[in-house]
Amino acid sequence: MISKMHRHPDRMFFVVFLGITCCVLGSATNGEYLTGVGSFDMTGPAAGVNMMGYANIFQNTAGVHFRLRTRTFIVAESTQGPRFAFVNLDAGMASQLVTTKVLERLKSRFGNLYTQENVAISGIHTHAGPGGYLQYLLYSITSAGFVQQSFDAIVGAIEQSIVQAHNNLKPGSVFINKGEVENAGINRSPSAYLFNPAEERDRYPNNVDTQMTLLKLLDRGSGKSIGAFSWYATHGTSMSRDNKLISGDNKGAAARFFEDWFSFNKSSSTPISSPAEIETLVEKAQTIKATGGQPCGKTTSQAFKVRKNDGSLFVGAFCQSNVGDVTPNVLGAFCTDSGKRCDFNRSSCHGNDLLCVGRGPGYPDEIQSTKIIGERQFQKAVDLFATATEELTGKIDYRHVYLNFTNIDVELDGSKVVKTCPAAVGPGFAAGTTDGPGVFGFQQGDTEISEMWKKLRNALKEPSAYQVECQKPKTVLLDAGEMFDPYAWAPAILPIQMLRLGKLIILSVPGEFTTMAGRRLREAVKETLISNGNGEFDDKTEVVIAGLTNTYSQYVATFEEYEQQRYEAASTLYGPHTLSAYIQEFNKLAKAMAKGEKVISNGPTPPDLSSVQLKFLLEPVGDSPPPGKNFGDMKQDIIIPKSGTFRKGDKPSATFWSANPRYDLLTEGTFAVVEMLQVERWIPVFDDDDFCLYFKWSVDNSSFYGLATIEWEIPEVVSSGVYRLRHFGSAKKTKDSPNTYFTGASTAFTVS
């Protein structure tokens, strides 16, 4: 839809045809798996819910830029043979409670077919999704506690996408390809990276990983490509801490572009260009007025979706990797007061962390930056998809264990034994990053805190002497791992997991590994597999990291990076030996997998804290339109330009009287639609899952009634014609009354 390739459907068809043909020829004799994909809408509450990621108490949802989805692929050796399910989540991260409840639902449906061992749930790390779905208190402070509606939307969508993928399982093939993504991420803590040994750094051309690894999934019977899943590390922070529209950020955008590219939904028809034809369209549009608000059904908006989820859609997912120190704001970080580069070591300006902010490639337009970084990933994925000829064959396998990360004995250099620590964050955590500055008075690299902050810290929980010593050189700002009132503030028990698909190994990690930390983990696991696999693994074995998977425990920096105590190190919860603990424990899983042995113990079970969650977010209590108005009536109709017609790039908008979108999420439906008049029928051509259409929710400043504004940025691919904007919503007159549903459409207008 956005890429230049969309303007040449003949060229795109040739590329796709060539790729599919190669796959059919390759898979006819070698394919050996069952493959299936699924996808489901997980868009949470679009009004008044704090977003997860920046910990900005003022960043509350106020509409939808484009919808969030779960995307799943399942591979199996046979109907009852080894299998695993990988779920890519348009969310900030996975959640232990989400994982627990999803597994309970899967058990009730499938018995022991899908369990904690062979299901991976991974977040893309958007910072523009509704929060309140994690069970540990540290992660729900800014969201005013647990948000049931956010949680339910995510759990339900994961379940449905897995069910869909399971039901779609058919004989298939999987192809792998890899390549370099250009300029979609830079290191936001380059001074910390330099703390790593020079001889180690010299082995790599960049201070970030630029490789994308892509899987292409094929239905062998039809020869049809059914999906593609790729792993590449860059933060979901193209959208800023001031954004209030729900968005999958750059990875969600890449997925939307890829899926639309494959499905050809947005190719342009022949434009109407003659003055006489344009005049006829304008005259036609002038006769079509706003409909006024009208009642409709709960599922009516689903019929107006451009992409109807019947289980047959192509699924394209852009998964997260070792993203810890990688930012998509590739122009670098600058001082907002002077325009100069920020301090290299501290990422501050004159000692003020709040003034140092990263710039994306579309600066100062964050939407444009999101689009550009999304396109760079999408375009590389298209290239890898079209040229993927290496087929994966061999075993499907998996290993999983829970570990109490607060007291792991870690053996260093074959003799010295050290320990991990209870969770804690340091002052560099409070400083934030160049993607989202934190609290005034802190800087990245701080190893001391003021007496005032010590008193505030101690009022909550004074860290034990053991904790103070264990975390050094980090100074404990918040002793989260030793805080249990009213319930646990931070996780202690974490899952680690390995999935195998032939020569591909996926490492499911419950946090954000920095670039070098991820490299060390991948290399250690690969070496262990090769040395213990009796020739089954070799240099061609591919190891990828799936970040933010199954639960969330913040960052993992290297021992050397931990010394500087920038944000990533200050957020490495379990002390300076956290990475060594991960490498040690993953090596145990790798050794067991290489030797065909089972894990001796699954480890301690993480707690289910659902019964003790604090919930302070108030529910909507009932809405009504202004006197004499209906929901769906116009507050501000389309303003027609003096020329009588809109052109590509213009932004027509309309505002409707509406109710709080939290009354119904309209799952697999839409709050906003662009309709085109075709042979006297209105046809939906864009909805709120499109990058070019915005649904914005607000409250009228004078009357305090609810408003829904729909804004359409007219893309280059649309045909000339007559269009209008439509809104769907739901309302309650009182808290206990049943939902009612409504719709309304604007005055028609012309695009030429």
N, C-alpha and C positions, 0 to 999 in steps of 0.2 A: 504494500500500500504506500509506503514511504519511499522505498528504494527506487532508483532509476530502472531497475529490472522490471518493476511493475508496469512500466510504460511500454514494454515490449513483450506482450504475452506470447508471441511466436517464438522469441528467443528463449523465454522461460520454459515453454512447452518442450523445446528441443533438449534443454538441459535435463529436465525431469525425465523425459522419455529415455534419454541416454542412460541416466542413472538407474532407472527402473529396469531397463533392458539388461544392463550389466548385472544387476542383482538377480534377475531371473536366471540368466545363464549360469551365474556362479552358484546359486542355491539349488539348482535342479538335482545335483548329485551330492552336495555336501551338507545341506541343511539338516539339522537334527533336533531342533528345539520346538517347543510350543511357545508362541509369543502372543501377548495381548496387551493392549493399551486402554487407558480410560482417563476421563477428565471430568471434573465437576466444579461448579461455581461455589466458592468459599467466601464470597464478599460479605464482610461483617457489617455492623451498624455504621451507617454513614452520617451520623449526627451526634456530636457531643461525647464521643468516646476517645480517650487519649490514645495517640498512636504509639506503637512499640518501636523503639530504636534510639531516639535521641534523648529520651527521658526529659522532654520539655513539657512541663505541666500545662503550658498554654497551647500545645499543638493537639487540638481536638478535631476529630473528623467533621467535615462540613460539605460532603458531597463525594462524587466519584469521578476520577479521571478515566480509568478503565478498570474493569472488574478483576478480582483475584480468583485464581483457580488452583485446584490440585491436579497434578498430572502424574499418572502412574504407568509403569510398565512392569509386566510379569514375564519371567522366562522360566520354563520348566523342561526337564528332560523327558517327562512323559506325564500321563494323566495323574498318576499318583507318585511320580518320582520327585527327586530333589528340585526345588524351585526357590525363587525369592521374588519379593515385590519391592520395587523402589518407588517411593512417592516423593515428588518434588512439589514443594509447598510455597505458594506465593505469600509468604509470611516472613517476619523477621527472623524466626528461628523455630526449631522444634521445641516441644514442651513435654516434660515427663508425664504430666497428667493427661495431656492429649494422647500420647503414645499408649499409656495404660488403658484409657477408655476405648481407644480404637481397637486394641488387642482383645479387650473383653467382647466387643461387638463382633469381631471376626471369629472368635471362638464360638459364639452362639450360632453363627452362620455356617462355618466351615469345619468346626471341630479343631483339630490340631494341624490343619493344613497350613495356616499362616500364624506364626508365633513371634515372640520377641526375637528369636534367633534369625528369622529369614524375612522380616519386614523392616525396611529402613524408611524413616520419615525425615526428610531433609528440607530445611528452609533456604530460600534464595537470599534472605537478608534485606528485603525491602524495609525501609524505615517509614513507610507510608501506609501501613496496615493497622487496623484496630488492635489495641492491646488488651491486657487483662485476662489472658488465657494461660499464663504460667502459674504454677502453684507456689513457688517460693516468694516470700514477701518482698525481697529486694526488687523483684521485677514487676511488682504491681503497686508500688507506692504512687507513681505519677498517674496511674489509671484509676485511682480511688478504689483500689482493691480488685477483686476478681470480677470479671464481666461475663456473665453466663451466656449472653447472646453471642459474644465473640467466640467463646469456647465451643458452643454448640454448632456454630456455622462451620468451624474448622473440622471438628470431629466428624460431623455428618458428611462433609465433602470428601474427606479422606476415605471414609467407609465406602461411599458411593463410587468413588473413582477406582478403588480396589475391586469392588464387586463388578464394575463395568469391565475392567481389564481381565478379571477372571472369566467372565462370561464370553469374552472375545478371544480366549485362548484357541489358537489354531496352529497347525504345523507352520513353522516359520524359520527364518534365518536372521542372524544378527551380523552386521558388518561394522568394522571399527575403522576410524580414520583420525588423524591428528594434524594440527597445523598451528601456525602462529597468528595470534590476534594482534593487530597493530593499534597501538595508542588508545587502548580502552582502560588502562590502569597504570598508575605510577605509585611509588612507595611514599606514603605520607609520613613515615618516620625514618627517613634516610640516615639520620645520624645514629639511630639505634642499630640499623643494619650494619653500619661500619664498625660496630663493636664486635661483630663476628670475625673469626680469624681471616687474615688476608688470603692465606692459601686456599681457604674454603671459598671465599668470595671470588677468587680468580677462576674458579671452575665454571662460573656462570657469566653469560654476557650481560645480564640485567639484574637489577635488585628487586625485580618482581618476576613471577612466572608468567610467560606469555602464551603458553601452549593451551590450546583447546583440544580436548579428547571427545570425540563424538561417536555415538552408537546409532546405527540406522537399522530399524526393525522392519521386517518384510513378512507379509502373508504369502507363504510359498504356493498355496493353491491358486490364488488369483494373480500372483505376481505384483501385488499392490504394496507400496510402502505404507506402513501404518503409523510410524512415529520416528522421532529422533530425540535422543537425550544427550546433552553435552555438559561437560564440566570445564569451568574456567573461573579464575579468581578475580573478582572486582567487587567492591562494596556496592550495596544498594543505597547509595547516598547521592545520586544525581539530583533527586528531589531534596530540597533543603529542610531544615528544622522548622521553617515557617510555613511550609506547605500544609494544607488541610484537606486535600483531595485524596481519597483512597487511590493507591497506585501500586502496581508491581515494580515500579522504578525501571531501571534499564534492562534487567533480566526479564521482567514481565513484559516489557515492550518488545524485546527481542522475540519472545515466544509468540506474541500476537502477530508480529510481522511475518514470522516464519510460517505459522499456521495459515495465515491468509495468503501468503505467497504460494504455498503448496496447493491450496484449495481454489486459487484464482478468483476469490470472491470480489476482489476490488480492481479488476481490469476495466479499463475505460472503453465505452462504446464511442462511435463516431460523433464528434461534437456538432451541434447545430450552430452555424456561424453567420448565416446571412441576416442582414438587418430585418428583413420582412419576417423571417421565422422567429427572431427574437421578439419582435413587436407582437406577434401572435401569442407567444408564450406570456408576455407581460399582460396582455389583455385577458388571457385566461386566468392568470393568477389573481388579477384584480377582482374577479367575480367570486372568489373563494374566501370566505371570512372565517374567523376563529369559531370553533365548534361550541365553545362553552363547556363547562364541566359536565361530565356524564358518568353515571354509574357503570361499573364493569365487574367482572368476576376476579377471583383470586389469581387465576392462572392466565387471564387474558393477555397480560404483557408477554407471556412466553410465546404466544403466537406471533408477536411482533419482533421476535429475535431474528437477527440476520443469520446467526449460526445456531441452529437448533440441535441440541445435544441428544441425538438418538443413538449414540454409541458407535457411530461409524466415522466420526470426525478424526482426521489426522491430528496427532498429538506431538507438539514440539516443545521440549522443556530445556531450559537453560539453568543448570544446576550450579550450586556454589562449591567452592573448593577452599584452599588455604588462603583465606581472604584477609587475615588479621590486619596487615599493614598496607593493604592495597586500596587506593582511592580512585574513583572514576573521574575525579576533578583534575583532569590531566594538564591543565594550564599551570597548576601549582598553587601555592598559598600566598596571599597578599594581605597587607595591612589595609583595613577598610578606611582608615583616616588619611594615610599618606600615599597609598597605591604601591608602596615598595614591598619587596619580598620580606616575609616574616623571618624572625630569628631562626637560624638553621637548627640549633640544638634544642630550643625550647618551644618552637612554633608559637611565638607570642610577638607582640609589638609594644615596645617600651615597657615590658614586664606585664602586659595585659593580654591574657589568652583570648578574651572575647573579641579582640580586634583582628585576629588572624583567621582568615576564612579561605578555603579552597575555591578555585574557579573551574567549572566544567567547560567543555569545548564550545558550548552555546552561550557562555557568560555574556550578559547577566540573566539570560532567560533559562530557568531551570527546566522547563518543559523541553526546550530545544536541546539542552544538554542530555536529558534523559533519552530523547529520540536519537541523538547522534551516537551515544555509547551503546544504546540498544541496537542500532543499525550495524555498528562495527562488529558486534557479536553475531548478529543475524546473518550478515553477509559472509562472514567466515564459515558459519554453520552451513549455509547454502553451498559454498564451495566444497566443504568436506563431505556433505551429503551427496552431492552430484558425482563426486570422484571416489566414493567409498567402494573399494573392491576387495578388501581383505576380510574374509569371513571368519568369524569366531567359531571354533569347534572345541569340543572337550567337555570336561566336567562342569556341573553346577554344584557349588558347595558353599558353606557358610559356617562361621564361628561367632559366638557372642558370649560376653561375660559382663556381669555387674561388678564394679570395684568401689570400695570405700576409698575415695581419693584423699581423705584427710590424714591418712597414716600409712601410706605405702612405703615399705622398705625398698629402697632403690640401690642396686649394686652398681657402683661406678668402677670402671677399669678392672673388673674382676676381683676386687678386694674391698675397697672402701664402701661402706653402707651409709646412706643418708636417708632422710625421710621427707615425704610431702607434709603439708601443713593443713590445718583447718582453713577454710576459705576466708580471705580478707582482700580488701582493695586499699590502694595507697592514694596519696594526694594527687598523683598524676591522673588517676581515674576521674577525679572531680574537675580537672582542667579540661576534659573533653579532647576533641581532635580538631583538625582543620576542616573536617566535614561538618562538625557540629560542636562549636566551643561550649565549654561547661560553665563552671561557677567562677565568678570574679574572685581574685585573690589566690588562685592556684595556677601553676604552670606545669606543663609536661617536664618531667625530670626532677620535680621536687622530691626530696627525701626527708624533709622536715615539715612539721605542721605547727601552727601558732598555738599559744596557750588557750586562746578562745576555742579553737577547733578541738583541742585535746579535751577541754571541759565538756563540750557538746558530745564528743565521741564517748567519753567515760560515762556521761549521763545515760547513754544507751547501753553500753557495755564496755568496760575497761578490759582491754586484751590481757590475757594471761602472760606471765613472764615467758612461758614456753612459746607462745604464739609470737611475741615480739622478737624473740631470738630466731625462731624458725623462718620468719618471713624476710629477714634482712637480706639485702639492703633496703627493701621496702619498709617504709614506716606505715604502721597500720592506721588507716583513717577510719575504716569501718570494719569491725571484727565480726563480719556476717556469719562466719562458720561457727562461732561460739554463741550465737544469738538464736534463741528458740521461743521467744515470747512475742506474740501469742502462738506462733508456730515457726518452723525453720525459715530463716531469712535466705539461706543459700543452699544449694545441693551439696550433699556429701557423697552419695552413691551415684555413680555414673556408668552408663553402658558404653562399651566399645564393641565394634562389630567388623567382621570381614566378610565380604561377598565375593564369590568367584564365578566368573562366566568365561570358561576356557582360559585364555591367556590374560584376561583382564581381572584385576583385583581392585575392589572398591573398599576403601577404608572409611567406615562411618565414625566420624569423630564428633563429640558433643560440644564443640566450641569453635573458636576462630583462631586457627594456627597462623602465625606469621609466615611470610614467604620461606625464610630459612628453616623455621621449625618444620614446616611441611616437607621441605626437601629432605631433611634428615630422617623424618619418619618414613617417607616413601623408600628412600635408599636402604634403610635398615630392614624394613619388611621384605623388600626384594632380595636382599642378600641372604636373609634367613630362609626364604622360600627356596632359593637356588641351592644353598648349602645343605638343605634337608630333604629335598624333593626327589632324589634319585633320578635326576635328568628330566623330571616332569616340568620344571621351571628353568628358564634360561634368560639371557639378556633381552629377549624379545617379550618377556613378561611385562605387561603394562600395569602400573599401580597409580590409581587416582585417589584423591582425598575428596570425600563428600562432607563438607563442613556443616556445622550447626544441625547435626543429625541426632534424632531420637530424644535428646534433651538439650538443655543449654547451660553452659558453665563458663561463659565469657571467653577469655583469651588464653593463648598458649604462646609465650615468647621463648626464645632460646635462653640458655643460662647467661650468655654474654649480653644479650639485649636486656635481660632482667637487671643488669648492673646499672643501666642508665635510667630506668624507671620512667620512661615515657608512657603514654596512655596504655599501650598494649601490655607492657610489663606490669604496670600498676594494676591492671585488670587480670593478670594471671593469678587466679585465685589461690592456688595450692602451693605457692612458694617457688623458689628458684629452680627446684628439681622437677617441676611439673612435666616438662617435655621428656626428660629422662625416664620418668615413670610411664608415660605413654609409650615410649619406644620399647621399654622393657616388657610391658604387658602385651603390646601388639606383637612383639616377637614371639611370645608364648603362643598366641593364637596362630601366628604364621607357621610356627614349628608343628603345632598340632595339625593344621591343615595340610602341610607338606607331607607329613607322615601318615595322614589318614586317620588320625586319632581324635577322639572326642575331648572336649574340655572337661576336666575333672570335676569342676564345680561351677554352677552358674553364678555363684556369688550371692551377696546379700540383696534382698529385694528392696527397691526404692519405695519410700512411703507413698501412700495415696492420701493426699491432704484435702480432698474435695469437701469433706464434711466440716472443715474448720475454716474455710476461706472467708475472709472479711469482704463485705460487699457494701460500698458506700455510694455507688453511682445510682442516682435516682432514675426510676423508670418514667417515661412520658405518662402523663396523667389524663390526657384527653385533649383533643384539638377540635376546633371548629373554625370555619371560615368567617370573614367579616360579615356583618348583617347585610342581607340582600345578595350575597355571593355564594357560589358553590365551589368546592374544591375542584380544581381543574379550570376554573375561569381565569381569564387573563388579568394580571396586574399590569404588565407592560408588554404589549404586542410587538411584533417585528416592526422595526423602523426601516422602511424601504428607502434606499439611497436615492438621491436626486436623479440619477441616471435611469432609475426604474428597475435596475437589475443588479444582483450581486455578481462578483467575479471570483475566480479562484484565489484563495488566500484571505478573502473577507471573512468576517466573523458575525454572521447574523445571530441574534439571541432573542429569547422571549422569557418572560417571568410569569409564573402561574401561582395563584393561591394554592397552598399545599399543606400537607400535614407532615409531622416528623417521620422521616424514613425508617426510624427504628420500630415503627408499628409492624412492619413486614419488610424483610430484606429483599423480597421479590427474587428469591433464589432461582437461578436459571431463567429469570425474566429480565426486565429492564426498567429503569426510571425514565429513560430518555430515548427517543427515536427520531431519526430523520426519515421522512416519507417522501417518495417521488411519485408524481402522477404519471401513470403509464396506462394509456388506452382507457381513460376514465376510472382507473382503479389506483388506490394509494398502496404503494409497495414499500415496505421497510428496506432501507439501504444502509443505514448506520444505526448503531444502538450504543448503550453506555459501556460496551466492551470494545469500542473503537477508540483509537488514540486521538482522533480528531474531534470527538464529541465530549462535552463536559456537562455533568450534572452538578449544580451547586445548590446547597441548602443553606438558608439563612432565616433570620427572624426580622420582620419589618421593624425598622428603628422607631417608628412613630406609633404604630398600632399593635405591635408585638404578635401579629399573626404570622404563620409560617409561609415561606416563599421558596419556590423551586425555580432556579434559573437554568435554562438549557442554552448552551453556546456551542455553535458549530464552526470550526475552522475549516473552511471549504477546501478540500484537497485537490490536487491537480488531476486526479484520476476520474473525477465525476463528469458525467455528461451534462450538457446544457439541458435545462428543463424546468419544470415547476415542482417546488418542494414546500414542505412545511415541517414544523417541529411539534412533536407530541410528548406529553408527560403522562406517566402512570404513578399512582401512589395509593397509600392505604391510610385509614384514619380510624380513630375511636372517639366517640363522644365523651365517654367516661373510662376510667381505668378498667372497669369490669364489663363494659359493653363489648359486643362482638365487633370484629374488624369490618369496615366497609371499604370498598375499592372504587377508584375513580380514574378517569382519564380526561384529557382535553388536548386540543390541537390548535396551533396558532393560525393566523392568517397565512395564506399561501404567498410565496415569493418566487422570483425567477433567478436562476443561475445561468450565466452565459459564458 
